[in-house]
Amino acid sequence: MTSLTLPEKALSHFTNSPTPFHNVANLCTMLGEGWVKLNELDKWEGAIVPGGKYYYTRNTSTLVAFIVGGSYVASTPGGFKVIGGHTDSPNLRIKPCSKKEGAGGITQLNVECYGGGLWHTWFDRDLSVAGRVIVRQSDGTFKQQLVNLKKPICRVPSLCIHLQTGEERASFKVNKEEHLQPIFAQVVKDTLESPADKKLKTKTAWEEGHDPILLSMIASALDIPTSSIADFELSLYDTQPASLGGANDEFLYSARLDNQGTCFTSITSLAEYADSDLVAKDTDISMVCLFDHEEVGSASQCGAGSPILGEAVRRVSAALNNGGGNEDFFQTTLRKSFVFSVDMAHAVHPNYSSKHERNHAPKLNAGVVIKTNQNQRYTTNAFTGFIIREIGRRKDVPIQEFVVRNDCPCGSTIGPIISEKTGIRCVDAGMSQLSMHSCREMMGTHDLQLCVDLFKGFFECFRDIDELCFECS
């Protein structure tokens, strides 16, 4: 059987990861054999050893995966080499009361905008529904199951040209409350309720808030009765699969490249590094932390604004030292650590090239982009930027530079948040892309391999480079 190429693996991952929950579940599978799943409720002392490979999740939407170097010395603080990213993307999410009766006998879904999407790009797309469902078990317990309806069941139609004046078209602005509620069905709902559901004397207020057709479709996908659905967290997504494009397949088109591109390449590189001979000589911990809720500020129990990274450093260090290690030990570990914060970057757009400062205009398929902002929207400084440039030089990975124009606002990401919370040195970087926050985005195919090579170089080379730098950090 022919193995898949890196772009083919990426296409499969992007297509099959419509929500952060699916994203994390698929990333865990990507890690491969030999990885031990930890539970934050358990005691880790004795469970983590040098040479081991571990991972755990929080909220099933945030993932922490790490390798302990085979030469880690318990009595000596070891640094953490961390690649950080996020698992979420802007989308439309179903509200707690999703049933909405529209004009013309149309049933709609009541949705909320998540993050800062380019909402006009969601019009006229074939949309489906995916997410997680809390399922009531026959023994009275509850469990979470992932659901993906896959079928295009929703659409946000544009208003036809004949019902708008030229002035209205020219001045059109999406009203997120009025214009983005998708059409879902036009049918007599009672005919789709199962016989078992019809026998129910009463429905809960939660059930009354949702169209029975939607509940029936979810139940059918999970092979459970509708009455077993206790709650859910569902999103809409574009059903068009990820694909290669361009005259030479040099481009990759997909939803959620921001930031599933980082998720895919970081876990790929960590898994490949785990299988290399270099791990046996490593004295550090190599880690990937992929957080939820970056698109809405990271202020959650599973976001980059939570203590999760600091807790990981403290707990892993303590576990490797038989529960010991005082505050000095922990603080020294933080000082020896480094976070490679990776989010997607803005490639220069040929139709809007004036939006970039000409000396800092990244290209597609031309290497990873280091992002700098003196107002600390990005964490890059002379030392942290140099580290990544030097790794790129050693691994023959081209590095590009991005600085926003002085007359444009600058976005931000998890780097400044992590630096503030932990005091760990950090750099912000990412692969370049077009159409960021669109329903469907675009990046360079070759950048996937360049990013994986740079990430593996980070795990391989960081400590050597860091020890050659004196009074730099």
TIZA-570375 format. One record per residue (C-alpha): residue number from 1; chain; y, z, x; residue in three letters. Coordinates in steps of 0.02 Angstrom, whole numbers. Last residue first. Layout:
% TIZA-570375
   resi   chain       yy       zz       xx   resn
    NUM       A        Y        Z        X    ALA
...
//
This chain:
% TIZA-570375
   resi   chain       yy       zz       xx   resn
    473       A     1832     1369      910    SER
    472       A     1873     1280     1071    CYS
    471       A     1870     1424     1196    GLU
    470       A     1726     1340     1288    PHE
    469       A     1628     1191     1223    CYS
    468       A     1465     1146     1312    LEU
    467       A     1368     1270     1204    GLU
    466       A     1424     1179     1047    ASP
    465       A     1361     1012     1112    ILE
    464       A     1185     1077     1146    ASP
    463       A     1181     1173      982    ARG
    462       A     1234     1022      879    PHE
    461       A     1114      895      953    CYS
    460       A      953      889      851    GLU
    459       A     1009      950      679    PHE
    458       A     1169      849      690    PHE
    457       A     1076      697      758    GLY
    456       A      963      706      605    LYS
    455       A     1119      700      497    PHE
    454       A     1192      555      598    LEU
    453       A     1033      452      582    ASP
    452       A     1021      487      395    VAL
    451       A     1203      433      374    CYS
    450       A     1178      272      471    LEU
    449       A     1023      236      368    GLN
    448       A     1114      255      203    LEU
    447       A     1268      165      268    ASP
    446       A     1167        4      279    HIS
    445       A     1166      -14       89    THR
    444       A     1355       -2       72    GLY
    443       A     1422       86      -83    MET
    442       A     1462       49     -266    MET
    441       A     1488      153     -423    GLU
    440       A     1439      146     -606    ARG
    439       A     1511      263     -738    CYS
    438       A     1662      272     -623    SER
    437       A     1697      432     -528    HIS
    436       A     1718      337     -363    MET
    435       A     1733      150     -393    SER
    434       A     1708      105     -209    LEU
    433       A     1609      197      -76    GLN
    432       A     1618      266      100    SER
    431       A     1488      389      164    MET
    430       A     1549      566      195    GLY
    429       A     1647      690      301    ALA
    428       A     1723      863      297    ASP
    427       A     1703      978      447    VAL
    426       A     1667     1164      448    CYS
    425       A     1668     1322      553    ARG
    424       A     1600     1470      455    ILE
    423       A     1727     1596      389    GLY
    422       A     1613     1630      241    THR
    421       A     1713     1618       79    LYS
    420       A     1866     1526      145    GLU
    419       A     1763     1403      248    SER
    418       A     1646     1372      101    ILE
    417       A     1791     1334      -16    ILE
    416       A     1879     1223      111    PRO
    415       A     1721     1119      135    GLY
    414       A     1668     1107      -48    ILE
    413       A     1779      959      -96    THR
    412       A     1958      902      -98    SER
    411       A     2064      761     -165    GLY
    410       A     2229      710      -89    CYS
    409       A     2380      655     -189    PRO
    408       A     2469      497     -131    CYS
    407       A     2640      472      -49    ASP
    406       A     2586      535      122    ASN
    405       A     2439      415      121    ARG
    404       A     2268      496      130    VAL
    403       A     2183      517      298    VAL
    402       A     2013      439      330    PHE
    401       A     1927      404      496    GLU
    400       A     1770      305      536    GLN
    399       A     1621      351      645    ILE
    398       A     1493      227      709    PRO
    397       A     1317      296      737    VAL
    396       A     1248      266      912    ASP
    395       A     1156      433      915    LYS
    394       A     1252      507     1062    ARG
    393       A     1418      436     1005    ARG
    392       A     1391      493      826    GLY
    391       A     1349      668      887    ILE
    390       A     1510      665      989    GLU
    389       A     1611      611      837    ARG
    388       A     1532      750      734    ILE
    387       A     1575      885      861    ILE
    386       A     1749      812      890    PHE
    385       A     1792      832      705    GLY
    384       A     1745     1015      712    THR
    383       A     1850     1044      868    PHE
    382       A     2007      947      823    ALA
    381       A     2009     1007      643    ASN
    380       A     1917      952      485    THR
    379       A     1926     1074      338    THR
    378       A     1985      953      203    TYR
    377       A     2118      994       73    ARG
    376       A     2185     1095      218    GLN
    375       A     2365     1034      214    ASN
    374       A     2331      944      378    GLN
    373       A     2205      831      291    ASN
    372       A     2062      748      383    THR
    371       A     1906      658      319    LYS
    370       A     1775      596      442    ILE
    369       A     1692      438      375    VAL
    368       A     1511      391      411    VAL
    367       A     1478      214      470    GLY
    366       A     1534       34      445    ALA
    365       A     1429      -21      297    ASN
    364       A     1580      -10      180    LEU
    363       A     1749        3      265    LYS
    362       A     1862      152      296    PRO
    361       A     2052      130      291    ALA
    360       A     2136      256      406    HIS
    359       A     2251      149      513    ASN
    358       A     2315       52      362    ARG
    357       A     2354      203      254    GLU
    356       A     2256      159       98    HIS
    355       A     2324      120      -76    LYS
    354       A     2397      -43       -7    SER
    353       A     2220     -113       -1    SER
    352       A     2213     -124     -190    TYR
    351       A     2115     -284     -223    ASN
    350       A     2016     -272      -61    PRO
    349       A     1976      -87      -95    HIS
    348       A     1971       19       63    VAL
    347       A     1823      138       57    ALA
    346       A     1853      310      -18    HIS
    345       A     1737      446       44    ALA
    344       A     1579      527      -29    MET
    343       A     1548      710        3    ASP
    342       A     1475      793      157    VAL
    341       A     1520      966      220    SER
    340       A     1439      985      392    PHE
    339       A     1440     1175      403    VAL
    338       A     1425     1261      573    PHE
    337       A     1349     1425      629    SER
    336       A     1371     1526      789    LYS
    335       A     1514     1627      715    ARG
    334       A     1411     1663      558    LEU
    333       A     1266     1728      664    THR
    332       A     1386     1838      761    THR
    331       A     1446     1911      595    GLN
    330       A     1267     1948      540    PHE
    329       A     1220     2033      704    PHE
    328       A     1381     2134      703    ASP
    327       A     1342     2188      525    GLU
    326       A     1172     2256      575    ASN
    325       A     1008     2161      591    GLY
    324       A      850     2231      517    GLY
    323       A      738     2176      374    GLY
    322       A      599     2126      491    ASN
    321       A      717     2021      597    ASN
    320       A      670     1852      524    LEU
    319       A      693     1922      349    ALA
    318       A      864     1990      396    ALA
    317       A      923     1821      461    SER
    316       A      857     1734      305    VAL
    315       A      941     1861      192    ARG
    314       A     1111     1858      279    ARG
    313       A     1123     1670      299    VAL
    312       A     1063     1639      121    ALA
    311       A     1182     1769       51    GLU
    310       A     1328     1686      139    GLY
    309       A     1275     1519       65    LEU
    308       A     1250     1588     -111    ILE
    307       A     1407     1695     -119    PRO
    306       A     1480     1584     -258    SER
    305       A     1624     1463     -230    GLY
    304       A     1501     1327     -177    ALA
    303       A     1432     1331     -354    GLY
    302       A     1275     1415     -423    CYS
    301       A     1356     1573     -491    GLN
    300       A     1508     1472     -540    SER
    299       A     1680     1426     -473    ALA
    298       A     1639     1259     -388    SER
    297       A     1799     1177     -454    GLY
    296       A     1742     1062     -594    VAL
    295       A     1667      918     -494    GLU
    294       A     1590     1041     -372    GLU
    293       A     1488     1117     -514    HIS
    292       A     1316     1121     -430    ASP
    291       A     1283     1152     -246    PHE
    290       A     1173     1065     -118    LEU
    289       A     1138     1173       34    CYS
    288       A     1039     1091      175    VAL
    287       A      982     1200      321    MET
    286       A      927     1194      502    SER
    285       A      900     1370      570    ILE
    284       A      924     1391      756    ASP
    283       A      819     1413      914    THR
    282       A      745     1238      909    ASP
    281       A      608     1199     1035    LYS
    280       A      467     1182      906    ALA
    279       A      584     1086      789    VAL
    278       A      603      948      919    LEU
    277       A      425      884      891    ASP
    276       A      480      799      730    SER
    275       A      410      826      555    ASP
    274       A      548      946      502    ALA
    273       A      677      821      564    TYR
    272       A      610      692      441    GLU
    271       A      618      816      297    ALA
    270       A      795      869      345    LEU
    269       A      852      687      360    SER
    268       A      783      636      191    THR
    267       A      855      794      112    ILE
    266       A     1028      750      181    SER
    265       A     1016      565      137    THR
    264       A      968      593      -45    PHE
    263       A     1091      732      -82    CYS
    262       A     1233      641        7    THR
    261       A     1211      483      -97    GLY
    260       A     1186      594     -248    GLN
    259       A     1369      641     -232    ASN
    258       A     1459      537     -285    ASP
    257       A     1329      398     -297    LEU
    256       A     1317      457     -478    ARG
    255       A     1286      288     -561    ALA
    254       A     1221      146     -458    SER
    253       A     1261      -13     -363    TYR
    252       A     1205      -34     -182    LEU
    251       A     1285     -165      -72    PHE
    250       A     1221     -268       75    GLU
    249       A     1091     -355      -31    ASP
    248       A     1136     -515       63    ASN
    247       A     1246     -603      -64    ALA
    246       A     1295     -437     -142    GLY
    245       A     1185     -321     -242    GLY
    244       A     1050     -189     -232    LEU
    243       A     1008      -96     -391    SER
    242       A     1018       70     -482    ALA
    241       A      947       59     -657    PRO
    240       A     1059       29     -810    GLN
    239       A     1027      175     -928    THR
    238       A     1203      245     -912    ASP
    237       A     1202      433     -938    TYR
    236       A     1238      561    -1073    LEU
    235       A     1211      744    -1036    SER
    234       A     1108      884    -1109    LEU
    233       A     1096     1073    -1092    GLU
    232       A      972     1137    -1220    PHE
    231       A      926     1278    -1337    ASP
    230       A      777     1356    -1427    ALA
    229       A      677     1197    -1460    ILE
    228       A      508     1257    -1524    SER
    227       A      555     1219    -1705    SER
    226       A      561     1034    -1662    THR
    225       A      375     1038    -1629    PRO
    224       A      323      998    -1450    ILE
    223       A      270      839    -1360    ASP
    222       A      418      846    -1239    LEU
    221       A      481      671    -1283    ALA
    220       A      439      699    -1466    SER
    219       A      535      863    -1471    ALA
    218       A      688      781    -1393    ILE
    217       A      681      637    -1517    MET
    216       A      660      756    -1665    SER
    215       A      807      862    -1609    LEU
    214       A      916      707    -1597    LEU
    213       A      860      646    -1769    ILE
    212       A      889      820    -1841    PRO
    211       A     1074      807    -1795    ASP
    210       A     1132      966    -1713    HIS
    209       A     1241     1110    -1772    GLY
    208       A     1119     1163    -1908    GLU
    207       A      992     1201    -1772    GLU
    206       A     1112     1323    -1688    TRP
    205       A     1154     1407    -1854    ALA
    204       A      968     1435    -1876    THR
    203       A      873     1337    -2006    LYS
    202       A      798     1408    -2164    THR
    201       A      644     1383    -2269    LYS
    200       A      552     1280    -2141    LEU
    199       A      431     1165    -2231    LYS
    198       A      537     1013    -2188    LYS
    197       A      513     1051    -2003    ASP
    196       A      324     1041    -2019    ALA
    195       A      335      877    -2114    PRO
    194       A      439      803    -1971    SER
    193       A      621      757    -2004    GLU
    192       A      652      572    -1984    LEU
    191       A      665      529    -2168    THR
    190       A      791      668    -2194    ASP
    189       A      913      583    -2076    LYS
    188       A      950      433    -2184    VAL
    187       A     1001      310    -2050    VAL
    186       A     1151      251    -1949    GLN
    185       A     1133      323    -1776    ALA
    184       A     1214      380    -1612    PHE
    183       A     1389      310    -1594    ILE
    182       A     1473      395    -1447    PRO
    181       A     1625      512    -1456    GLN
    180       A     1738      449    -1316    LEU
    179       A     1891      386    -1410    HIS
    178       A     1957      535    -1508    GLU
    177       A     1937      685    -1393    GLU
    176       A     1960      598    -1225    LYS
    175       A     2106      495    -1286    ASN
    174       A     2092      347    -1167    VAL
    173       A     2259      264    -1132    LYS
    172       A     2305       93    -1198    PHE
    171       A     2481       36    -1157    SER
    170       A     2444     -148    -1127    ALA
    169       A     2317     -156    -1267    ARG
    168       A     2436      -74    -1391    GLU
    167       A     2578     -191    -1342    GLU
    166       A     2467     -343    -1364    GLY
    165       A     2424     -283    -1538    THR
    164       A     2254     -213    -1575    GLN
    163       A     2129     -245    -1714    LEU
    162       A     2090     -423    -1656    HIS
    161       A     2046     -367    -1478    ILE
    160       A     1898     -263    -1536    CYS
    159       A     1901      -75    -1511    LEU
    158       A     1781      -32    -1372    SER
    157       A     1611       38    -1417    PRO
    156       A     1549      206    -1350    VAL
    155       A     1361      186    -1357    ARG
    154       A     1211      298    -1384    CYS
    153       A     1022      282    -1401    ILE
    152       A      978      181    -1246    PRO
    151       A      797      239    -1221    LYS
    150       A      770      347    -1066    LYS
    149       A      746      506    -1172    LEU
    148       A      745      613    -1015    ASN
    147       A      691      793    -1036    VAL
    146       A      668      934     -911    LEU
    145       A      576     1088     -970    GLN
    144       A      631     1270     -961    GLN
    143       A      520     1411    -1021    LYS
    142       A      522     1542    -1157    PHE
    141       A      399     1679    -1204    THR
    140       A      344     1724    -1380    GLY
    139       A      160     1682    -1356    ASP
    138       A      179     1514    -1446    SER
    137       A      314     1461    -1322    GLN
    136       A      498     1431    -1364    ARG
    135       A      567     1290    -1256    VAL
    134       A      735     1296    -1167    ILE
    133       A      779     1113    -1139    VAL
    132       A      852     1032     -984    ARG
    131       A      947      870     -965    GLY
    130       A      940      689    -1021    ALA
    129       A     1019      575    -1152    VAL
    128       A     1039      386    -1155    SER
    127       A     1184      266    -1143    LEU
    126       A     1198       78    -1152    ASP
    125       A     1376       53    -1091    ARG
    124       A     1517      -23    -1194    ASP
    123       A     1647      108    -1144    PHE
    122       A     1601      231    -1007    TRP
    121       A     1714      142     -882    THR
    120       A     1867      197     -981    HIS
    119       A     1823      375     -935    TRP
    118       A     1856      363     -749    LEU
    117       A     1783      537     -736    GLY
    116       A     1869      697     -686    GLY
    115       A     1740      830     -721    GLY
    114       A     1633      852     -876    TYR
    113       A     1705      773    -1033    CYS
    112       A     1637      853    -1191    GLU
    111       A     1528      768    -1321    VAL
    110       A     1502      771    -1509    ASN
    109       A     1368      643    -1548    LEU
    108       A     1401      517    -1685    GLN
    107       A     1320      472    -1851    THR
    106       A     1392      318    -1935    ILE
    105       A     1400      299    -2123    GLY
    104       A     1556      193    -2108    GLY
    103       A     1665      332    -2038    ALA
    102       A     1593      465    -1924    GLY
    101       A     1488      621    -1955    GLU
    100       A     1473      729    -1799    LYS
     99       A     1324      837    -1753    LYS
     98       A     1339      903    -1575    SER
     97       A     1374     1086    -1605    CYS
     96       A     1343     1160    -1433    PRO
     95       A     1430     1007    -1358    LYS
     94       A     1337      863    -1274    ILE
     93       A     1398      820    -1100    ARG
     92       A     1489      663    -1046    LEU
     91       A     1489      631     -859    ASN
     90       A     1569      672     -692    PRO
     89       A     1439      702     -555    SER
     88       A     1338      854     -501    ASP
     87       A     1221      889     -354    THR
     86       A     1345      940     -220    HIS
     85       A     1347      934      -31    GLY
     84       A     1325     1046      121    GLY
     83       A     1235     1010      284    ILE
     82       A     1208     1174      375    VAL
     81       A     1162     1211      555    LYS
     80       A     1137     1399      549    PHE
     79       A     1156     1494      712    GLY
     78       A     1032     1613      788    GLY
     77       A     1073     1795      822    PRO
     76       A      956     1858      960    THR
     75       A      827     1994      926    SER
     74       A      719     1882      817    ALA
     73       A      711     1737      938    VAL
     72       A      698     1566      854    TYR
     71       A      591     1453      963    SER
     70       A      501     1366      818    GLY
     69       A      666     1335      731    GLY
     68       A      670     1396      552    VAL
     67       A      684     1251      431    ILE
     66       A      793     1258      276    PHE
     65       A      813     1205       95    ALA
     64       A      942     1274      -28    VAL
     63       A      956     1183     -195    LEU
     62       A     1076     1204     -340    THR
     61       A     1038     1137     -515    SER
     60       A      880     1236     -554    THR
     59       A      999     1380     -598    ASN
     58       A      972     1430     -417    ARG
     57       A      843     1341     -313    THR
     56       A      733     1386     -166    TYR
     55       A      671     1304       -7    TYR
     54       A      568     1342      147    TYR
     53       A      494     1264      304    LYS
     52       A      420     1378      438    GLY
     51       A      428     1357      626    GLY
     50       A      486     1535      652    PRO
     49       A      432     1647      507    VAL
     48       A      492     1684      331    ILE
     47       A      380     1780      208    ALA
     46       A      372     1941      307    GLY
     45       A      538     2001      238    GLU
     44       A      585     1888       94    TRP
     43       A      571     2015      -47    LYS
     42       A      563     1925     -213    ASP
     41       A      696     1895     -345    LEU
     40       A      774     1751     -248    GLU
     39       A      608     1660     -258    ASN
     38       A      549     1556     -111    LEU
     37       A      458     1390     -116    LYS
     36       A      360     1352       42    VAL
     35       A      369     1175      112    TRP
     34       A      207     1112      187    GLY
     33       A      199      948       93    GLU
     32       A      347      839       48    GLY
     31       A      532      874       43    LEU
     30       A      554      729      -78    MET
     29       A      476      831     -219    THR
     28       A      614      960     -201    CYS
     27       A      741      819     -206    LEU
     26       A      665      757     -369    ASN
     25       A      683      927     -453    ALA
     24       A      860      945     -385    VAL
     23       A      917      776     -454    ASN
     22       A      827      804     -620    HIS
     21       A      924      965     -645    PHE
     20       A     1087      889     -581    PRO
     19       A     1069      754     -715    THR
     18       A     1018      569     -722    PRO
     17       A      902      581     -571    SER
     16       A      772      444     -596    ASN
     15       A      886      295     -562    THR
     14       A      967      377     -410    PHE
     13       A      800      427     -335    HIS
     12       A      719      257     -362    SER
     11       A      867      165     -288    LEU
     10       A      867      282     -138    ALA
      9       A      683      253     -105    LYS
      8       A      713       66     -110    GLU
      7       A      861       84        9    PRO
      6       A      751      183      132    LEU
      5       A      611       56      125    THR
      4       A      459       90       18    LEU
      3       A      287       97       95    SER
      2       A      170      -50       70    THR
      1       A        0        0        0    MET
//
